[in-house]
Amino acid sequence: VTSFNRVAIIGVGLLGGSMGLALKKHRLADSICGIGRRESSLDEARRVGAVDNTTLDIASGVKGADLVIFATPVSRMRELILAVAPVLEPGQLVTDVGSTKTTIVAEAEAAFSSGVDFVGSHPMAGSEKRGPTSARDDLFEGSLCFVTQTDTTSLEAVERISEMWSALGARVRRTSPDTHDRIVAQVSHMPHLVASSLVNELDEDMLETVGPGLADLTRIASSDPDLWAEISAENSALIAQSLCNLAHTLEDIAKLLEKNDIESLRNLLQQAKIKRDNIIKCIGK
Amino acid sequence: VTSFNRVAIIGVGLLGGSMGLALKKHRLADSICGIGRRESSLDEARRVGAVDNTTLDIASGVKGADLVIFATPVSRMRELILAVAPVLEPGQLVTDVGSTKTTIVAEAEAAFSSGVDFVGSHPMAGSEKRGPTSARDDLFEGSLCFVTQTDTTSLEAVERISEMWSALGARVRRTSPDTHDRIVAQVSHMPHLVASSLVNELDEDMLETVGPGLADLTRIASSDPDLWAEISAENSALIAQSLCNLAHTLEDIAKLLEKNDIESLRNLLQQAKIKRDNIIKCIGK
């Protein structure tokens, strides 16, 4: 694995902070500069050892970095990409950790000049917690990380970013930005809205009757509403399509129940059990 | 709490076995007879200490029992209620642990002669495991147990069954059989089918991308398909209605996404978060 002399992390929250800690743990960065908007967050990030030095000035922060990591909320990325583009120089490698990819990759490829390599990343790791004090050096271990590749992406750059994530313990999956967004709509964004809807459908007098099954099913409904509203907005068309597909499936099951077709219902439950058991084998839980 | 001289448990699987262990732990039964169809299960139940003696003959098993517990799958209850009815005598108290209540309670009330008190129970406890070797003496601790009451239920009988469940560590909720079935359709049966559907919607190449959120969300899709097909059949009309309600909600959310109404989406996520946080307060997890 090639290591980096100087890494700049823009945004030192849970993900940015954890990247700093993990890069240091695996000795992949000689020095890490944390860039942010508030001194207090930057101080915390330095205190927990996620970064070595900090700055509020994005231009001076990224100067001379051989790796620049965008780790802000997706909603701020566009603005930051445009702000950073003029100061980046050929040879600098840039990635991000945003949970949607089509828009970000397109904007970065359009904004950055030739010789500046952008490779999108999406580590599927996180927690309900936020901020640098929640950062962990093992956050990415055993998780999946998408790395995006387009017609114009440098293959060497994709290799370096993929190796970095592997070194931090993630399983890497290379996809196009489009395929990424379609997959995460189905495996993450849509299910999130379903979990929240299952909660909203409950009458107040049902709350005390929730058992361990529904408690697990709805755990992610306790996540940050602002963050998930943002993520949903970024991938809205594909999520809407997934929601409609699921709605039709549920209506079909309702019809099976109404005509008492229990054999079809059993087959459907059986098929789901086999697939769910396979998921657990795949992700090693 | 009044204890029982002789308890008969029909069906010594996870729930029946756990009732035996829990009744003994709390010294609520002098002697427990396990009744089943297979010697091997009965032997296992005796070996783990869930019952003191066993029989394949249901009539001799329930004879002289001051408490009879039906702990078989719901699909076998009707037949067993009819088989037991002629041998039960006034003064015997009968309950069950079935996960639907309207049909079972109506059938038992119709079949049992005057003086035999039937009170439906539904302890919302269990696991993916089955059989007497999975039985635990603390299975009901901290769980919710529904106890049903109708116009004809003896209040004293309801009190005794409620006290028993409280003594085993369950929070007791008294409802009518109808209300019970409406609640469990919403908090248990319908979410189960949603979890299975979320799994079935995944393409094979998405399985390895499932993160901790969707893994939790779909955990119950790994449950026994036969058991859940049966449960769904017993409560089909109310589950179908819940599924259609959810389907409409999901289509409404898809419309919000299509017109980019992120403010409404955020409100909906916020409302769900507050309610989900309340659930956790209610059920003390």
Interface residues (C-beta under 8 A of the other chain):
Chain A: M124 A125 S143 L144 F146 R171 R173 I183 V184 Q186 V187 S188 P191 H192 L193 V194 A195 S196 S197 L198 V199 N200 E201 L202 D203 D205 M206 L207 E208 T209 V210 G211 G213 L214 A215 D216 L217 T218 R219 I220 A221 S222 S223 D224 P225 D226 W228 A229 E230 S232 A233 S236 A237 I239 A240 Q241 S242 L243 C244 N245 L246 A247 H248 T249 L250 E251 I253 A254 K255 L257 E258 N260 I262 L265 R266 L268 L269 Q270 Q271 A272 K273 K275 R276 D277 N278 I279 I280 C282 I283 K285
Chain B: M124 A125 S143 L144 F146 R171 R173 I183 V184 Q186 V187 S188 P191 H192 L193 V194 A195 S196 S197 L198 V199 N200 E201 L202 D203 M206 L207 E208 T209 V210 G211 G213 L214 A215 D216 L217 T218 R219 I220 A221 S222 S223 D224 P225 D226 W228 A229 E230 S232 A233 S236 A237 I239 A240 Q241 S242 L243 C244 N245 L246 A247 H248 T249 L250 E251 I253 A254 K255 L257 E258 N260 I262 L265 R266 L268 L269 Q270 Q271 A272 K273 K275 R276 D277 N278 I279 I280 C282 I283 K285
